[in-house]
């Protein structure tokens, strides 16, 4: 979801002492498989989080690629001038801006690591409709409230799925905004993510047409196109957002306002406790996964360069005998 009229607003698209939970995803499907993605495969559980590299004013045309599949998209390049944006799934009361979003059951809170910018996007995950989006609040522009709720991601999507919606807002004086969004899953294949590796993905081509009415001025029509890659357990693993244009950007546009690449995503609720000489770990189960991979680092160094595979549990539980040395754990989801 992208709001075009306000350039200052970034479009959009659990760590504990002695142990750390993070997520990487390992492709376990054939390279030509077409996956099905459900809205519940997004990060929607309070406590889940992810981090992404953000680059701006780049040429993404060689990364977008053709339609159809199977395709391979490599976004694993090491960061250069990128900065980090963190996403946390939080209660709608987080930040104190929920008054205009009373139907939301959770919020996506984005925090840019290079500034004090934060944004809260308000959602509700429903069984039949999918991911319902109500609007946002950010520290640059305040609240943006839709006059109607919109289905940002349908309940189930696959290759060839199309959807569209319209929404408007009148609470941003002197603006009146009327948007039409059309989206299509136009490609499938394997996306390669930094620090995560190869995962199966669906690519969505989304075009937003925005009509901006400013008091006592002629109306403006702007467009933005973004491609995002849906990965179970991560959500929008990559998002390429075009610059704003007065005509629809081509599908191989050469200037991106922003490119986001997830390099870490964390399931919620990692807990550890000691009992009968055991260290017992458990975490909230992830949907649509085949199992988990537990990794260990015993050198007491959180630079995280020496992780070793400890086990591949099928359920969200693991235990091992206590040792006299400090140990760090992380859990990887296998979709």
PENOR-V255265 format. One line per field, one symbol per residue. ss: DSSP state (@ for helix, = for strand, . for the rest). burial: 1 if it has 9 or more other C-alpha atoms within 8 Angstrom, else 0. A space follows every 10 residues. Layout:
ss: ???
burial: ???
This chain:
ss: .......... ....==..== ....=..... ......==@@ @.......== =====..=.. @@@@...=== =====..... ..======== ...@@@.@@@ .....===== ==.....=== ======...= ========.. .========= ====.==... .========= ==..====== ========== ===...==== ========== ====.....= ========== =...====== ==..=..... .....===== ======.... =====..=== ==........ =======... .......=== =.....==== =......=== ====.
burial: 0001000010 0001000011 1111111000 0011101111 1111011111 1111110111 1001000001 1011110000 0111111111 1101001100 1001111111 1110001111 1111110011 1111111100 1011110011 1101111110 0000111111 0100111111 1111111111 1111011111 1111111111 1111000000 1111111111 1111111111 1111100110 0110111111 1111111111 0000000111 1111000010 1111111100 0000000000 0010011000 0000011111 11111
